């Protein structure tokens, strides 16, 4: 995570406002991520794959931290719905060579 400072002009009061926001890094397949295992140990691994428990999300990909699924109706990749984000998980290969399956929200 990093902090970014954005300067924005406020037309109502004729002043510049500094807005500070916290941004997270976008992750893609092949990127290193940190996560906690079941024993609360902090591990580092490489994202190998992204998948879903839902049958309707057959083709899932990760682009700049946003999980996308192939919509048959629209015939293109669209973002996963907020209510279904808990069905998305990552396949991560840690530094010891072990494969772990973690939820998308568990990646630090």
C-alpha positions in Angstrom: 0.0 0.0 0.0 1.1 3.5 -0.6 -0.2 7.0 0.0 -1.0 9.4 -2.8 -1.6 13.1 -2.5 -3.9 14.6 -5.1 -4.4 18.4 -5.5 -7.9 19.4 -6.4 -9.2 22.8 -7.1 -12.4 23.8 -5.2 -14.4 26.2 -7.4 -16.7 27.2 -4.6 -14.0 28.5 -2.3 -11.4 29.3 -4.9 -8.6 27.3 -3.2 -6.6 24.2 -3.9 -7.3 21.2 -1.6 -4.8 18.4 -0.9 -6.6 15.1 -0.8 -4.7 12.2 0.7 -5.9 8.7 -0.3 -4.7 5.2 0.5 -4.2 3.1 -2.7 -3.5 -0.6 -2.9 -1.4 -2.1 -5.6 -3.1 -3.9 -8.4 -2.2 -7.5 -8.6 -2.1 -9.8 -11.7 -1.3 -13.4 -12.3 2.5 -13.9 -11.8 2.8 -11.2 -9.2 4.1 -11.8 -5.7 1.6 -11.4 -2.8 1.7 -11.7 0.9 -0.9 -13.6 2.9 -1.5 -15.4 6.2 -1.8 -19.2 6.3 -4.1 -21.2 8.6 -1.4 -21.0 11.4 -1.3 -17.1 11.2 2.2 -17.2 9.6 2.9 -14.5 7.0 3.9 -16.1 3.7 5.0 -14.8 0.3 3.9 -16.5 -2.9 3.3 -16.0 -6.6 -0.2 -16.0 -8.0 -0.6 -19.0 -10.3 -4.3 -18.9 -11.1 -7.7 -17.4 -10.2 -10.9 -19.4 -10.0 -14.4 -19.4 -8.6 -16.7 -21.8 -6.8 -19.6 -20.7 -9.0 -20.5 -22.8 -12.0 -21.5 -19.7 -14.0 -18.0 -18.2 -13.7 -16.3 -20.8 -15.9 -13.6 -18.4 -17.3 -12.1 -16.1 -14.7 -9.1 -13.8 -15.1 -7.4 -11.1 -13.0 -6.6 -7.8 -14.5 -5.1 -5.0 -12.4 -6.5 -6.5 -9.2 -10.1 -6.8 -10.6 -11.5 -10.3 -11.0 -13.3 -10.6 -14.4 -15.5 -13.4 -15.6 -16.6 -14.1 -19.2 -20.3 -13.2 -19.6 -22.0 -15.4 -22.2 -24.8 -12.9 -22.5 -22.6 -9.9 -23.2 -19.8 -12.0 -24.9 -17.0 -10.2 -23.1 -15.2 -10.1 -19.7 -17.0 -8.2 -17.0 -16.1 -7.5 -13.3 -17.4 -10.1 -10.8 -20.4 -8.8 -8.9 -19.9 -7.5 -5.4 -22.3 -10.1 -3.9 -20.2 -13.0 -5.5 -16.7 -11.7 -4.7 -16.5 -14.2 -1.8 -16.6 -17.1 -4.3 -13.3 -16.0 -5.9 -10.0 -17.6 -4.8 -6.4 -17.5 -5.8 -4.0 -20.4 -6.4 -0.7 -19.3 -4.9 2.7 -21.1 -4.9 4.6 -20.0 -1.9 8.4 -19.8 -1.5 8.6 -23.4 -0.2 6.9 -24.7 -3.4 3.6 -25.5 -1.7 0.4 -24.6 -3.4 -2.1 -22.7 -1.3 -5.6 -21.6 -2.1 -6.5 -18.2 -0.6 -9.5 -16.0 -0.9 -9.0 -12.9 -3.0 -9.6 -10.6 0.0 -6.9 -12.4 2.1 -4.1 -11.3 -0.2 -2.2 -8.4 1.4 
